[in-house]
Amino acid sequence: MRFEVLVLGNSSATPIYERHPTAQVLNFNEQLFLIDCGEGTQMQMHRYGIKSNKISRIFISHLHGDHYLGLVGLLSSMNLTGRKSELHLHGPAPLLDILHLQFKHSDTTLRYNLVFHATNPDVEEVIMKSQMLTVRSFPLQHRVPTTGFRFDEGARAASLIPEKIGGMNIPTVFFQQLKKGVDCTDLDGTVYRAAELTKPAPASRSYAYCSDTRAFSGYMEAIEGVNLLYHETTFDHSFLERAVETFHSTSLEAAQVAVQAGVKRLLMGHYSARYKDLTPLLEEAKEVFDESVLSFEGNWYKV
């Protein structure tokens, strides 16, 4: 089952060095979710083969322009290209006022149903739940109300052992039950035991997204143990004073968060325009947490 993140933009406030403002596409079993939507997001989607009408949900972390100013254009383009399917949008409550104002003065009426869900920047909460995926928002610490997002895969099914079931003539209707760990009995009374015919289910996977934030203890539990943590690394630690002033994190701090939260991999991003060469950020992070990687636009990262 596919669970991957495509980085569309990894710059901080300004696009520079061919880097674009923040946006990501999360592919979960061919369900596409957009996380943040900075300027140029729909152009980046086009560049990397993402069809906007395949996006089913959009998650906006906060209302700084480099995280949402591409949204009105994207929603409008979806309308112009004939989108009919419902679109769910999760974000700060004032975002709905911004959209209403934009659409009012452009005389735009969406031909698809846009369902808005206001996020709560003060508490952790479940904002989407299905059998196979749970999404939570949690508070971050930035200059404006900001939330992170965590995506948790549901329990995965076991897999059948081909060499064991090959000559048994097991009714195919039993396969899904066996994968779920349920023993089955056919009309002749033959019992097929799931524990003997299946391999254990692989562990469920999880992805956490921390956009602009100071590194602080308040979100450690929310991101604990994830397979992949995206965490902003705007500065190297020599700019700690600037990071504190602007409510951002250094690469050293992000790596320390990864260690403390027990995550498996750290994906870095939201790079300051002062860095054309990102090597110092990576080297600093890897001194603390070796499973740190730089995000690059156009790359998919497996959860």
N, C-alpha and C positions, 0 to 999 in steps of 0.2 A: 504494500500500500504506500503510495507516494506521500511524503511529508517533507516539503522543501521550501526554502525561502529564496526568492529572486530579489536582489538589490537593484532598485531602479535609480536611487539617489543616495549619496552618502556624504554630501557636503553639509556644512553648517549654514549660517544665515545667507551666504551669497554663493551663487554658482561660480565656480572657478576651476581652472586646470582640467576642463572637461568633466568636472564633477557637478552633479545636480543636487538640488535640495531633497530632503528626505522623502522617500517613498519605497515601499516594499510590496511584493506580491507573495502571499503564502498559498501554496498549492497543497491542499489536504485531500487526498484521494479524488483529485480532479475537481474539487470545489475550490474556487479562487477567491481569496480575500485580499483587499487592498489595505495596507497599513500606512497611514499618513499619505498626504497628497500635495507635495510641494509643487512649485512652478515647474512646468515642463513634464509633469508625470505622464500625461497622455502621449506625448511625443516619445518618451522612453518606453512606454508600453508598446507603441507601434514598432519601435526599433528592435525590441526583443520578442516580438511575436505574441504579445498578450492582447487578446480581443476584449475590449471594454465590456461588451455585453455578456461576457462569461463571468464577470465579477458579480458575486451575489451579496457580499457585505463589504462595507468600508468602515474602518476604525480610525478615528482622528484623535491623537493624543492631547493636543492643546492648540490654542489659537494664536500661535506665532506664525507669521506668514510663510516661513520656510517649511511648515508642516501641513498647511491647508490651502494656500492660495491657488493651487491647481484644481481645487475641487469644483468650483462653479463651472469652469470650462469643461471639465470631464463630464459632469452631470448634463450640461447643455449638449455636448456632443453625443452622448447616449440618446438624448431626446431626438436630435436631428437624424441620427442613423436608425431610428425606428424601434428603439428598445420597447418591449412590451412587458418583460418580466419584472416582478417586484424587486426592489433594491432596498436593503436595510443599511442604515447609516447610524453608527454609534459615535458620539462625540459630546463635547461640552454643550450645555444647554443653550448658551448664546449663539451657537453655530446656526441654529434654526432661524433665529432672527436675521442673521447675515444672509442666509439663503433666500428668505422671504423678500428681503429688501432688493437683492440682486434680481430676482425673478420678476418682482413687481415693476422695476424701472426698465427692464428689458422686455416687458410684456410677454413673458415666457410662461407657458402652462405645460408642465411635464405630462407626457402621454403615458408614462408608467407610474406605478405606485411607489413613492419614496416613503419608506417607514423610518421615522426618526426615533432613536433611543438615546435619551440624555444620560451621559455617564456621571457618576458621583465621584468627585476628586478627593473626597474625605474618607471613604471607606472602601475596603475590598468587597467586590460583589460579583456574582455570576451574571453575565450579561447575555450568554447564549448557551444552550445545552441541547444536544441531540444524543442519540445512542452512541455515536462514535466520536464526538468532540464536545468538550466543555471549554468555554472562553470566560475568563475572569478579567476584570479591570482592577487596578490597585493604585493607590496614591503615590505620586512621585513628588519631588521637592524642587520646584522651579519658580520663576518669577510670576507666572500666571498659573491658575489651576491646571494640573497635568496628571494624566493617568498613564500607567503602563498596561500592557495586555499579556495575559498568559493563555496559551493554547495547549490543552491536555487531551491526548488521544484516549479514547475509551479502551476497555479491555479488548485485546486482540484475540482472534481465534487460533486454536491449535491447528497444525497441518497434518494431513493424513500421511502415513508411511507407505509409499507406493509398493515397496517389495512385500509388505505384509497383506495389503488388501488386493493385490493383483489377481490371485486365483480364487478369491473367496466368494465371488458373485454377490457382494453386498448390495442390497437395493440402494440405488442412488439417492433415494429420498432420505436415507439415513445419514448421508455425508455431513450435512450441516449440523445435525444433532451431535454426531461424534466429535466434530471440531469444537463444539461447545462443551465437551466433556460429559455428554449424556450417553449412557449405555442404551443400546437398541436391541429389540427382539423381533425376529421376523415371524411369519405365519407358521413356520415349522418349529418354532420354539428355540431356534438358534440365537444365542446371545452374542452380540458384538460389543466388546468392552472398549470404551474410548481410551482408557489408559494404556491398552495394549496396542492400539492401532494408530495412535497419533503421537506427534512430537509436541512437547510443551509449547504453549503459546509464547511468542517473543514478548519482551517487556514493552509496555506502552511508552510512547515518546511524548516529549513536551518542549515547547518553545516559549520563551519569555522575551518581551520587547520593552526595553527601557529607553525611551527617547530622552529629551532634555531633562537632566536632573542632577542635583548634588548627590554624591554617594552618601547614604545615611542608613541607619539601622532599620528604619521603618518598613522597608520593602523586602528585607531578607527572607522572611517566611514566605512571602508571595512568590519568590523566584527560586525557592530552595529546590535543589536537585534536578533542575531542568537539563535536558540533553544539550540544548543550544540556548545561550543567552546573548541577545543583542543588547549592547550597552554603549551609550555614547562615550566617546573618548575625544573630546574636543581639543584638549591641550595635553602636552607633556607636563610632567610634574614641576618643572621649573616655572610654569605659569600658574601654580596653585592659587596665588593671590587673585589672579584674574578669574580663575575658575570659581572661586568662592564668591567673588563680586557678581558674576553673571549667572550663578546657579547652574554651573556645568561641572563635569567631572574630568579628571586627568586619566590618562591611560593606566598609570600606576594604581589609582583608586579603583578603576573598573576591574583590574586584575585582582585586587584585594577583595572586592565584592564577590568575584567569581570563586575565589578560594573559600571565603566565609560561607557562601551559600551552597557550596558543594556541587557546582554545576560541572558538566562534562566538557563543554567548549565555550569559549568567549568569542563572539563576533563583534569586531570593533567598527566604529563609524562616527558620522557627524563631525568630520574633521574641519578644524579651523582653516581659514583661507591662508594663514601664515605658513602652512605646510604644503609645499609642492612635493617634497619627498616625505613619504609616510614612515620610512624606516625607523626614525627615532621613537615614534609612538609604539610600533611593534616591539622593538627591542626592550623598551621600558616595561611593557606589559609582560613579555615572556620571562623577564627576570623573576617575576612573582608567580605567574601562571603560564606554564609552557604550552597549554592548549589554547593559546590566544591566536586569532587569525585576523588579518585585515579584511574588511569587506571591499569588494571591487564591483562596480556597476556592471550589470550584465551577467554576473555569476550566480549560479544556483548553489545554495548551501543546504546539505541534508540535515534534517533534524534527527 
